[in-house]
Amino acid sequence: MKKEIKIVAISDTHSSIELIYELIEKKVEGDIFIHAGDFTRYGRDRHFLAFFKCLEELKFTHKIVIAGNH
């Protein structure tokens, strides 16, 4: 019996969270969401807070975030 796993992976959004909001608006759901690095441009607090607020709204069982480059 084969079970499918839905994975969505993005990277290099550089404080531009419109793509993540697009996933939320389209009601994209899945098992694993991966943001593979570079989610802020300059590492400012407001960019971290906006990113993680947005991340909370995603409907994925697991969320993996790589903070550094790539």
PDB file of N, CA, C and O in Angstrom:
ATOM      1  N   MET A   1       0.843  -1.170   0.000  1.00  0.00           N
ATOM      2  CA  MET A   1       0.000   0.000   0.000  1.00  0.00           C
ATOM      3  C   MET A   1       0.895   1.243   0.000  1.00  0.00           C
ATOM      4  O   MET A   1       1.716   1.418   0.900  1.00  0.00           O
ATOM      5  N   LYS A   2       0.740   2.079  -0.982  1.00  0.00           N
ATOM      6  CA  LYS A   2       1.562   3.262  -1.140  1.00  0.00           C
ATOM      7  C   LYS A   2       0.803   4.492  -0.659  1.00  0.00           C
ATOM      8  O   LYS A   2      -0.316   4.760  -1.097  1.00  0.00           O
ATOM      9  N   LYS A   3       1.429   5.234   0.248  1.00  0.00           N
ATOM     10  CA  LYS A   3       0.828   6.472   0.728  1.00  0.00           C
ATOM     11  C   LYS A   3       1.573   7.646   0.115  1.00  0.00           C
ATOM     12  O   LYS A   3       2.803   7.686   0.136  1.00  0.00           O
ATOM     13  N   GLU A   4       0.841   8.587  -0.424  1.00  0.00           N
ATOM     14  CA  GLU A   4       1.447   9.777  -1.003  1.00  0.00           C
ATOM     15  C   GLU A   4       1.734  10.801   0.082  1.00  0.00           C
ATOM     16  O   GLU A   4       0.985  10.936   1.050  1.00  0.00           O
ATOM     17  N   ILE A   5       2.829  11.516  -0.102  1.00  0.00           N
ATOM     18  CA  ILE A   5       3.196  12.611   0.786  1.00  0.00           C
ATOM     19  C   ILE A   5       3.301  13.867  -0.067  1.00  0.00           C
ATOM     20  O   ILE A   5       3.975  13.879  -1.097  1.00  0.00           O
ATOM     21  N   LYS A   6       2.629  14.920   0.373  1.00  0.00           N
ATOM     22  CA  LYS A   6       2.696  16.180  -0.362  1.00  0.00           C
ATOM     23  C   LYS A   6       3.707  17.101   0.303  1.00  0.00           C
ATOM     24  O   LYS A   6       3.590  17.441   1.480  1.00  0.00           O
ATOM     25  N   ILE A   7       4.710  17.498  -0.488  1.00  0.00           N
ATOM     26  CA  ILE A   7       5.772  18.387  -0.017  1.00  0.00           C
ATOM     27  C   ILE A   7       5.782  19.636  -0.897  1.00  0.00           C
ATOM     28  O   ILE A   7       5.742  19.543  -2.124  1.00  0.00           O
ATOM     29  N   VAL A   8       5.834  20.798  -0.257  1.00  0.00           N
ATOM     30  CA  VAL A   8       5.993  22.058  -0.976  1.00  0.00           C
ATOM     31  C   VAL A   8       7.289  22.681  -0.463  1.00  0.00           C
ATOM     32  O   VAL A   8       7.482  22.833   0.744  1.00  0.00           O
ATOM     33  N   ALA A   9       8.174  23.040  -1.393  1.00  0.00           N
ATOM     34  CA  ALA A   9       9.458  23.628  -1.020  1.00  0.00           C
ATOM     35  C   ALA A   9       9.685  24.920  -1.792  1.00  0.00           C
ATOM     36  O   ALA A   9       9.469  24.990  -3.002  1.00  0.00           O
ATOM     37  N   ILE A  10      10.127  25.942  -1.060  1.00  0.00           N
ATOM     38  CA  ILE A  10      10.489  27.216  -1.673  1.00  0.00           C
ATOM     39  C   ILE A  10      11.762  27.711  -1.000  1.00  0.00           C
ATOM     40  O   ILE A  10      12.177  27.169   0.024  1.00  0.00           O
ATOM     41  N   SER A  11      12.372  28.724  -1.563  1.00  0.00           N
ATOM     42  CA  SER A  11      13.542  29.331  -0.929  1.00  0.00           C
ATOM     43  C   SER A  11      13.744  30.730  -1.478  1.00  0.00           C
ATOM     44  O   SER A  11      13.082  31.150  -2.428  1.00  0.00           O
ATOM     45  N   ASP A  12      14.665  31.434  -0.862  1.00  0.00           N
ATOM     46  CA  ASP A  12      15.107  32.740  -1.337  1.00  0.00           C
ATOM     47  C   ASP A  12      13.975  33.743  -1.526  1.00  0.00           C
ATOM     48  O   ASP A  12      13.915  34.432  -2.544  1.00  0.00           O
ATOM     49  N   THR A  13      13.082  33.825  -0.549  1.00  0.00           N
ATOM     50  CA  THR A  13      12.006  34.807  -0.658  1.00  0.00           C
ATOM     51  C   THR A  13      12.461  36.196  -0.215  1.00  0.00           C
ATOM     52  O   THR A  13      11.812  37.185  -0.555  1.00  0.00           O
ATOM     53  N   HIS A  14      13.549  36.294   0.528  1.00  0.00           N
ATOM     54  CA  HIS A  14      14.177  37.569   0.886  1.00  0.00           C
ATOM     55  C   HIS A  14      13.179  38.623   1.368  1.00  0.00           C
ATOM     56  O   HIS A  14      13.101  39.716   0.807  1.00  0.00           O
ATOM     57  N   SER A  15      12.429  38.292   2.398  1.00  0.00           N
ATOM     58  CA  SER A  15      11.452  39.189   3.040  1.00  0.00           C
ATOM     59  C   SER A  15      10.240  39.486   2.171  1.00  0.00           C
ATOM     60  O   SER A  15       9.415  40.324   2.537  1.00  0.00           O
ATOM     61  N   SER A  16      10.114  38.832   1.052  1.00  0.00           N
ATOM     62  CA  SER A  16       8.940  38.995   0.196  1.00  0.00           C
ATOM     63  C   SER A  16       8.033  37.793   0.434  1.00  0.00           C
ATOM     64  O   SER A  16       8.236  36.725  -0.142  1.00  0.00           O
ATOM     65  N   ILE A  17       7.035  37.981   1.287  1.00  0.00           N
ATOM     66  CA  ILE A  17       6.214  36.849   1.711  1.00  0.00           C
ATOM     67  C   ILE A  17       4.951  36.671   0.864  1.00  0.00           C
ATOM     68  O   ILE A  17       4.064  35.901   1.232  1.00  0.00           O
ATOM     69  N   GLU A  18       4.865  37.363  -0.242  1.00  0.00           N
ATOM     70  CA  GLU A  18       3.675  37.249  -1.087  1.00  0.00           C
ATOM     71  C   GLU A  18       3.447  35.807  -1.564  1.00  0.00           C
ATOM     72  O   GLU A  18       2.303  35.365  -1.662  1.00  0.00           O
ATOM     73  N   LEU A  19       4.514  35.082  -1.859  1.00  0.00           N
ATOM     74  CA  LEU A  19       4.364  33.697  -2.324  1.00  0.00           C
ATOM     75  C   LEU A  19       3.727  32.826  -1.248  1.00  0.00           C
ATOM     76  O   LEU A  19       2.883  31.982  -1.547  1.00  0.00           O
ATOM     77  N   ILE A  20       4.126  33.028  -0.016  1.00  0.00           N
ATOM     78  CA  ILE A  20       3.538  32.239   1.074  1.00  0.00           C
ATOM     79  C   ILE A  20       2.073  32.613   1.258  1.00  0.00           C
ATOM     80  O   ILE A  20       1.234  31.736   1.464  1.00  0.00           O
ATOM     81  N   TYR A  21       1.753  33.909   1.188  1.00  0.00           N
ATOM     82  CA  TYR A  21       0.354  34.312   1.281  1.00  0.00           C
ATOM     83  C   TYR A  21      -0.467  33.765   0.112  1.00  0.00           C
ATOM     84  O   TYR A  21      -1.652  33.468   0.264  1.00  0.00           O
ATOM     85  N   GLU A  22       0.157  33.636  -1.035  1.00  0.00           N
ATOM     86  CA  GLU A  22      -0.531  33.033  -2.178  1.00  0.00           C
ATOM     87  C   GLU A  22      -0.886  31.576  -1.878  1.00  0.00           C
ATOM     88  O   GLU A  22      -1.973  31.122  -2.235  1.00  0.00           O
ATOM     89  N   LEU A  23       0.011  30.846  -1.233  1.00  0.00           N
ATOM     90  CA  LEU A  23      -0.294  29.467  -0.836  1.00  0.00           C
ATOM     91  C   LEU A  23      -1.454  29.430   0.146  1.00  0.00           C
ATOM     92  O   LEU A  23      -2.314  28.552   0.066  1.00  0.00           O
ATOM     93  N   ILE A  24      -1.477  30.385   1.074  1.00  0.00           N
ATOM     94  CA  ILE A  24      -2.560  30.448   2.064  1.00  0.00           C
ATOM     95  C   ILE A  24      -3.883  30.753   1.375  1.00  0.00           C
ATOM     96  O   ILE A  24      -4.891  30.100   1.644  1.00  0.00           O
ATOM     97  N   GLU A  25      -3.881  31.746   0.485  1.00  0.00           N
ATOM     98  CA  GLU A  25      -5.108  32.139  -0.211  1.00  0.00           C
ATOM     99  C   GLU A  25      -5.651  31.023  -1.089  1.00  0.00           C
ATOM    100  O   GLU A  25      -6.865  30.862  -1.213  1.00  0.00           O
ATOM    101  N   LYS A  26      -4.759  30.253  -1.699  1.00  0.00           N
ATOM    102  CA  LYS A  26      -5.183  29.142  -2.554  1.00  0.00           C
ATOM    103  C   LYS A  26      -5.501  27.883  -1.747  1.00  0.00           C
ATOM    104  O   LYS A  26      -5.857  26.844  -2.302  1.00  0.00           O
ATOM    105  N   LYS A  27      -5.363  28.001  -0.419  1.00  0.00           N
ATOM    106  CA  LYS A  27      -5.657  26.902   0.496  1.00  0.00           C
ATOM    107  C   LYS A  27      -4.811  25.664   0.199  1.00  0.00           C
ATOM    108  O   LYS A  27      -5.290  24.532   0.277  1.00  0.00           O
ATOM    109  N   VAL A  28      -3.551  25.902  -0.141  1.00  0.00           N
ATOM    110  CA  VAL A  28      -2.623  24.798  -0.382  1.00  0.00           C
ATOM    111  C   VAL A  28      -2.312  24.141   0.957  1.00  0.00           C
ATOM    112  O   VAL A  28      -1.939  24.813   1.918  1.00  0.00           O
ATOM    113  N   GLU A  29      -2.468  22.842   1.010  1.00  0.00           N
ATOM    114  CA  GLU A  29      -2.200  22.067   2.218  1.00  0.00           C
ATOM    115  C   GLU A  29      -1.255  20.938   1.870  1.00  0.00           C
ATOM    116  O   GLU A  29      -1.070  20.598   0.701  1.00  0.00           O
ATOM    117  N   GLY A  30      -0.662  20.363   2.899  1.00  0.00           N
ATOM    118  CA  GLY A  30       0.197  19.224   2.637  1.00  0.00           C
ATOM    119  C   GLY A  30       0.795  18.659   3.904  1.00  0.00           C
ATOM    120  O   GLY A  30       0.422  19.021   5.020  1.00  0.00           O
ATOM    121  N   ASP A  31       1.732  17.762   3.691  1.00  0.00           N
ATOM    122  CA  ASP A  31       2.383  17.105   4.813  1.00  0.00           C
ATOM    123  C   ASP A  31       3.618  17.879   5.281  1.00  0.00           C
ATOM    124  O   ASP A  31       3.839  18.046   6.480  1.00  0.00           O
ATOM    125  N   ILE A  32       4.417  18.348   4.317  1.00  0.00           N
ATOM    126  CA  ILE A  32       5.674  19.011   4.673  1.00  0.00           C
ATOM    127  C   ILE A  32       5.846  20.287   3.851  1.00  0.00           C
ATOM    128  O   ILE A  32       5.744  20.270   2.624  1.00  0.00           O
ATOM    129  N   PHE A  33       6.108  21.388   4.546  1.00  0.00           N
ATOM    130  CA  PHE A  33       6.465  22.649   3.908  1.00  0.00           C
ATOM    131  C   PHE A  33       7.919  22.929   4.259  1.00  0.00           C
ATOM    132  O   PHE A  33       8.300  22.882   5.429  1.00  0.00           O
ATOM    133  N   ILE A  34       8.732  23.220   3.245  1.00  0.00           N
ATOM    134  CA  ILE A  34      10.145  23.520   3.467  1.00  0.00           C
ATOM    135  C   ILE A  34      10.463  24.889   2.898  1.00  0.00           C
ATOM    136  O   ILE A  34      10.194  25.169   1.729  1.00  0.00           O
ATOM    137  N   HIS A  35      11.034  25.733   3.730  1.00  0.00           N
ATOM    138  CA  HIS A  35      11.609  26.981   3.222  1.00  0.00           C
ATOM    139  C   HIS A  35      13.115  26.808   3.352  1.00  0.00           C
ATOM    140  O   HIS A  35      13.658  26.802   4.457  1.00  0.00           O
ATOM    141  N   ALA A  36      13.778  26.670   2.221  1.00  0.00           N
ATOM    142  CA  ALA A  36      15.175  26.247   2.196  1.00  0.00           C
ATOM    143  C   ALA A  36      16.165  27.412   2.194  1.00  0.00           C
ATOM    144  O   ALA A  36      17.105  27.429   1.400  1.00  0.00           O
ATOM    145  N   GLY A  37      15.960  28.361   3.059  1.00  0.00           N
ATOM    146  CA  GLY A  37      16.955  29.402   3.267  1.00  0.00           C
ATOM    147  C   GLY A  37      16.613  30.753   2.674  1.00  0.00           C
ATOM    148  O   GLY A  37      15.805  30.877   1.754  1.00  0.00           O
ATOM    149  N   ASP A  38      17.261  31.759   3.238  1.00  0.00           N
ATOM    150  CA  ASP A  38      17.129  33.146   2.775  1.00  0.00           C
ATOM    151  C   ASP A  38      15.691  33.670   2.830  1.00  0.00           C
ATOM    152  O   ASP A  38      15.174  34.176   1.834  1.00  0.00           O
ATOM    153  N   PHE A  39      15.052  33.549   3.989  1.00  0.00           N
ATOM    154  CA  PHE A  39      13.686  34.066   4.089  1.00  0.00           C
ATOM    155  C   PHE A  39      13.642  35.542   4.445  1.00  0.00           C
ATOM    156  O   PHE A  39      12.578  36.155   4.358  1.00  0.00           O
ATOM    157  N   THR A  40      14.778  36.140   4.848  1.00  0.00           N
ATOM    158  CA  THR A  40      14.828  37.590   5.011  1.00  0.00           C
ATOM    159  C   THR A  40      15.941  38.155   4.142  1.00  0.00           C
ATOM    160  O   THR A  40      16.840  37.435   3.709  1.00  0.00           O
ATOM    161  N   ARG A  41      15.865  39.434   3.899  1.00  0.00           N
ATOM    162  CA  ARG A  41      16.909  40.086   3.109  1.00  0.00           C
ATOM    163  C   ARG A  41      18.042  40.563   4.013  1.00  0.00           C
ATOM    164  O   ARG A  41      19.217  40.341   3.720  1.00  0.00           O
ATOM    165  N   TYR A  42      17.677  41.221   5.116  1.00  0.00           N
ATOM    166  CA  TYR A  42      18.694  41.796   5.996  1.00  0.00           C
ATOM    167  C   TYR A  42      18.607  41.287   7.434  1.00  0.00           C
ATOM    168  O   TYR A  42      19.380  41.728   8.284  1.00  0.00           O
ATOM    169  N   GLY A  43      17.689  40.373   7.725  1.00  0.00           N
ATOM    170  CA  GLY A  43      17.587  39.800   9.060  1.00  0.00           C
ATOM    171  C   GLY A  43      16.966  40.707  10.105  1.00  0.00           C
ATOM    172  O   GLY A  43      17.213  40.538  11.299  1.00  0.00           O
ATOM    173  N   ARG A  44      16.174  41.653   9.678  1.00  0.00           N
ATOM    174  CA  ARG A  44      15.531  42.570  10.624  1.00  0.00           C
ATOM    175  C   ARG A  44      14.399  41.871  11.370  1.00  0.00           C
ATOM    176  O   ARG A  44      13.738  40.983  10.832  1.00  0.00           O
ATOM    177  N   ASP A  45      14.189  42.288  12.621  1.00  0.00           N
ATOM    178  CA  ASP A  45      13.169  41.662  13.474  1.00  0.00           C
ATOM    179  C   ASP A  45      11.799  41.649  12.818  1.00  0.00           C
ATOM    180  O   ASP A  45      11.107  40.632  12.859  1.00  0.00           O
ATOM    181  N   ARG A  46      11.397  42.754  12.219  1.00  0.00           N
ATOM    182  CA  ARG A  46      10.045  42.823  11.632  1.00  0.00           C
ATOM    183  C   ARG A  46       9.882  41.810  10.492  1.00  0.00           C
ATOM    184  O   ARG A  46       8.782  41.306  10.261  1.00  0.00           O
ATOM    185  N   HIS A  47      10.964  41.517   9.790  1.00  0.00           N
ATOM    186  CA  HIS A  47      10.888  40.527   8.716  1.00  0.00           C
ATOM    187  C   HIS A  47      10.756  39.112   9.276  1.00  0.00           C
ATOM    188  O   HIS A  47      10.019  38.291   8.731  1.00  0.00           O
ATOM    189  N   PHE A  48      11.475  38.829  10.370  1.00  0.00           N
ATOM    190  CA  PHE A  48      11.323  37.530  11.041  1.00  0.00           C
ATOM    191  C   PHE A  48       9.891  37.352  11.521  1.00  0.00           C
ATOM    192  O   PHE A  48       9.269  36.317  11.280  1.00  0.00           O
ATOM    193  N   LEU A  49       9.369  38.375  12.206  1.00  0.00           N
ATOM    194  CA  LEU A  49       8.017  38.281  12.763  1.00  0.00           C
ATOM    195  C   LEU A  49       6.971  38.108  11.669  1.00  0.00           C
ATOM    196  O   LEU A  49       6.054  37.301  11.819  1.00  0.00           O
ATOM    197  N   ALA A  50       7.088  38.841  10.585  1.00  0.00           N
ATOM    198  CA  ALA A  50       6.129  38.718   9.479  1.00  0.00           C
ATOM    199  C   ALA A  50       6.203  37.327   8.855  1.00  0.00           C
ATOM    200  O   ALA A  50       5.176  36.725   8.540  1.00  0.00           O
ATOM    201  N   PHE A  51       7.415  36.824   8.680  1.00  0.00           N
ATOM    202  CA  PHE A  51       7.587  35.499   8.084  1.00  0.00           C
ATOM    203  C   PHE A  51       6.955  34.425   8.960  1.00  0.00           C
ATOM    204  O   PHE A  51       6.210  33.583   8.458  1.00  0.00           O
ATOM    205  N   PHE A  52       7.236  34.439  10.252  1.00  0.00           N
ATOM    206  CA  PHE A  52       6.725  33.381  11.123  1.00  0.00           C
ATOM    207  C   PHE A  52       5.226  33.516  11.376  1.00  0.00           C
ATOM    208  O   PHE A  52       4.551  32.513  11.606  1.00  0.00           O
ATOM    209  N   LYS A  53       4.700  34.725  11.337  1.00  0.00           N
ATOM    210  CA  LYS A  53       3.243  34.896  11.430  1.00  0.00           C
ATOM    211  C   LYS A  53       2.578  34.249  10.215  1.00  0.00           C
ATOM    212  O   LYS A  53       1.573  33.547  10.333  1.00  0.00           O
ATOM    213  N   CYS A  54       3.154  34.500   9.074  1.00  0.00           N
ATOM    214  CA  CYS A  54       2.657  33.916   7.835  1.00  0.00           C
ATOM    215  C   CYS A  54       2.772  32.385   7.880  1.00  0.00           C
ATOM    216  O   CYS A  54       1.851  31.677   7.472  1.00  0.00           O
ATOM    217  N   LEU A  55       3.885  31.892   8.368  1.00  0.00           N
ATOM    218  CA  LEU A  55       4.132  30.455   8.453  1.00  0.00           C
ATOM    219  C   LEU A  55       3.088  29.756   9.323  1.00  0.00           C
ATOM    220  O   LEU A  55       2.675  28.634   9.029  1.00  0.00           O
ATOM    221  N   GLU A  56       2.667  30.426  10.393  1.00  0.00           N
ATOM    222  CA  GLU A  56       1.648  29.850  11.279  1.00  0.00           C
ATOM    223  C   GLU A  56       0.337  29.582  10.551  1.00  0.00           C
ATOM    224  O   GLU A  56      -0.399  28.665  10.916  1.00  0.00           O
ATOM    225  N   GLU A  57       0.046  30.364   9.538  1.00  0.00           N
ATOM    226  CA  GLU A  57      -1.226  30.228   8.822  1.00  0.00           C
ATOM    227  C   GLU A  57      -1.223  29.097   7.794  1.00  0.00           C
ATOM    228  O   GLU A  57      -2.284  28.680   7.330  1.00  0.00           O
ATOM    229  N   LEU A  58      -0.049  28.605   7.441  1.00  0.00           N
ATOM    230  CA  LEU A  58       0.021  27.516   6.464  1.00  0.00           C
ATOM    231  C   LEU A  58      -0.547  26.228   7.044  1.00  0.00           C
ATOM    232  O   LEU A  58      -0.339  25.923   8.218  1.00  0.00           O
ATOM    233  N   LYS A  59      -1.256  25.485   6.226  1.00  0.00           N
ATOM    234  CA  LYS A  59      -1.902  24.248   6.652  1.00  0.00           C
ATOM    235  C   LYS A  59      -1.047  23.038   6.253  1.00  0.00           C
ATOM    236  O   LYS A  59      -1.405  22.272   5.358  1.00  0.00           O
ATOM    237  N   PHE A  60       0.079  22.890   6.932  1.00  0.00           N
ATOM    238  CA  PHE A  60       0.960  21.753   6.705  1.00  0.00           C
ATOM    239  C   PHE A  60       1.207  21.065   8.039  1.00  0.00           C
ATOM    240  O   PHE A  60       1.273  21.721   9.079  1.00  0.00           O
ATOM    241  N   THR A  61       1.343  19.749   8.007  1.00  0.00           N
ATOM    242  CA  THR A  61       1.590  18.990   9.229  1.00  0.00           C
ATOM    243  C   THR A  61       2.947  19.339   9.818  1.00  0.00           C
ATOM    244  O   THR A  61       3.079  19.515  11.029  1.00  0.00           O
ATOM    245  N   HIS A  62       3.953  19.437   8.958  1.00  0.00           N
ATOM    246  CA  HIS A  62       5.318  19.758   9.390  1.00  0.00           C
ATOM    247  C   HIS A  62       5.831  20.935   8.580  1.00  0.00           C
ATOM    248  O   HIS A  62       5.557  21.051   7.385  1.00  0.00           O
ATOM    249  N   LYS A  63       6.582  21.810   9.245  1.00  0.00           N
ATOM    250  CA  LYS A  63       7.171  22.977   8.580  1.00  0.00           C
ATOM    251  C   LYS A  63       8.655  23.010   8.946  1.00  0.00           C
ATOM    252  O   LYS A  63       9.024  23.014  10.120  1.00  0.00           O
ATOM    253  N   ILE A  64       9.475  23.034   7.930  1.00  0.00           N
ATOM    254  CA  ILE A  64      10.921  23.044   8.114  1.00  0.00           C
ATOM    255  C   ILE A  64      11.456  24.345   7.537  1.00  0.00           C
ATOM    256  O   ILE A  64      11.173  24.689   6.389  1.00  0.00           O
ATOM    257  N   VAL A  65      12.233  25.066   8.343  1.00  0.00           N
ATOM    258  CA  VAL A  65      12.801  26.341   7.903  1.00  0.00           C
ATOM    259  C   VAL A  65      14.305  26.298   8.106  1.00  0.00           C
ATOM    260  O   VAL A  65      14.787  26.024   9.205  1.00  0.00           O
ATOM    261  N   ILE A  66      15.037  26.569   7.046  1.00  0.00           N
ATOM    262  CA  ILE A  66      16.485  26.697   7.118  1.00  0.00           C
ATOM    263  C   ILE A  66      16.762  28.191   7.116  1.00  0.00           C
ATOM    264  O   ILE A  66      16.445  28.889   6.153  1.00  0.00           O
ATOM    265  N   ALA A  67      17.349  28.675   8.192  1.00  0.00           N
ATOM    266  CA  ALA A  67      17.518  30.122   8.349  1.00  0.00           C
ATOM    267  C   ALA A  67      18.630  30.692   7.487  1.00  0.00           C
ATOM    268  O   ALA A  67      18.535  31.830   7.028  1.00  0.00           O
ATOM    269  N   GLY A  68      19.657  29.936   7.267  1.00  0.00           N
ATOM    270  CA  GLY A  68      20.826  30.463   6.579  1.00  0.00           C
ATOM    271  C   GLY A  68      20.717  30.450   5.077  1.00  0.00           C
ATOM    272  O   GLY A  68      19.647  30.244   4.505  1.00  0.00           O
ATOM    273  N   ASN A  69      21.819  30.671   4.475  1.00  0.00           N
ATOM    274  CA  ASN A  69      21.906  30.747   3.027  1.00  0.00           C
ATOM    275  C   ASN A  69      21.725  29.347   2.409  1.00  0.00           C
ATOM    276  O   ASN A  69      22.494  28.426   2.683  1.00  0.00           O
ATOM    277  N   HIS A  70      20.708  29.220   1.585  1.00  0.00           N
ATOM    278  CA  HIS A  70      20.403  27.992   0.834  1.00  0.00           C
ATOM    279  C   HIS A  70      20.137  26.813   1.734  1.00  0.00           C
ATOM    280  O   HIS A  70      19.868  25.714   1.248  1.00  0.00           O
TER     281      HIS A  70
END
